[in-house]
Amino acid sequence: MPAVDGFELDLASRSGLPVAVGHGEYDPIIGIEWGRDARERLTEAGVDLTYREYPLPHAVDPGYLEELSGDWLPAALARAG
């Protein structure tokens, strides 16, 4: 979710959209507060949010990828199709 002065995302039109966000608690590049702000904004917009935090730096948790590919992704694709 970009944070650019003068640019506002149209999140209201995304209500019900499945969205997955995973964030490292120790990320020195994109701080955890950015992830938490995104979680709040997406929740307020009414998206179907799956949000996880992991004790990692700027990385993707392989366990989260397994979680998403197990149930989340097939369900999201079925809803889109």
Salt bridges, closest charged atoms under 4 A:
GLU8 OE2 - ARG41 NH2 3.86
ASP27 OD2 - HIS58 ND1 2.71
GLU33 OE2 - ARG36 NH1 3.18
ASP37 OD2 - ARG41 NH1 3.97
ASP48 OD2 - ARG79 NH1 2.63
GLU53 OE2 - ARG36 NE 2.81
GLU53 OE2 - ARG39 NH1 3.91
GLU67 OE2 - ARG52 NH2 2.65
